[in-house]
Amino acid sequence: MQPLILQALKGNKTQRPPIWFMRQAGRYLPEYNEIRKGLSFVELTQNVDLSIEVSLQPHRRFAVDGIIMFSDILTPLNGAGVPLYFEEKKGPILEKTIASDADLSLLDRFDPSRDVPYVKSIVQGLRSAIDSMPGERPGLLGFAGAPFTLASYLVEGGTSKRFEKTKAFIFGKSELYHKVASRLSEMMIDYLSMQLSSGCDAVQLFDSWGGILSPVHYKEFIAPYTSRIIASLREKFPQKAVILFTGNGSHLLKEMSMQKPDALSLDWRVCADCVSREIDPSIAIQGNMDPLVLYGSAERTKKSVQEVLSMFAGRPGYVFNLGHGIHPESPIPNVEIMVQTVKNFKNPA
């Protein structure tokens, strides 16, 4: 039988909404921080046994309906030969960037089975662990970065607040950008195909920086590449699901819907009326509570979860999630309240 989360992602009405949340394996959990001691983030993502353990921690604690492999969206870039490291409170630093056609050679060769074999081993290990679980089994989720977001990292050399280099690149060197995005599209198709063929039930495409563009520029610089990835994966793996997440993308609902993913992951700025107006009813939705609500009281947390459920749970194909990744200081008791409130909810008949 399909996991509950896959049923919902494929647009089926379920008895209750399934729940998982972005960055659920990470710094808000003391057991994660204990494992992380003495290891860099990159070292942890490349350690198969520890990554499997970290991936399973949220399910052990909360019994969430989806287990997402522990990794990072920059993993395939690192595997392709882009050296990078993570700086505390600053994020990833890429030691090579793309500024001209000569730099395209950075992306010339990428074979996920050869260059990031530990990712395949992590997925296979998680698949084995899930298949041995008694009772209702969670779904297994993989993920990758979308071409625009990965291209931004390759241009900026890390994260950015204003994305001046990214926008100068796409507007001033459009031909080069399209070459980069095209190559990244093929890389992500190969990378996500490996995850799905190794045991994932669904994959999420993270376009973390896509919301910095207007709808017109989204159509020009993002849509051709995300739609290529989504179409290829849905053709190869019709029984599995592809989720599209665009950070700060509340103004792009129509454009995201046109990519035809199985599901759209929404941030907290999206209202129920906007969903019914802009998103094709055949597309499942995921989301979308503000993660910082968890910093409030227990009563506020429960009330906010119930408000989100009342807005979206009646739609066929719905998965509860946060509107962005969970924050490191999130109180664990409130996370427990969030999960239990969802699991106690019954979808309308």
Summary of the structure (lengths in Angstrom):
residues: 349
radius of gyration: 19.1
end to end distance: 21.3
largest distance: 58.9
contacts: 1197
relative contact order: 0.15
helix: 52%
strand: 13%
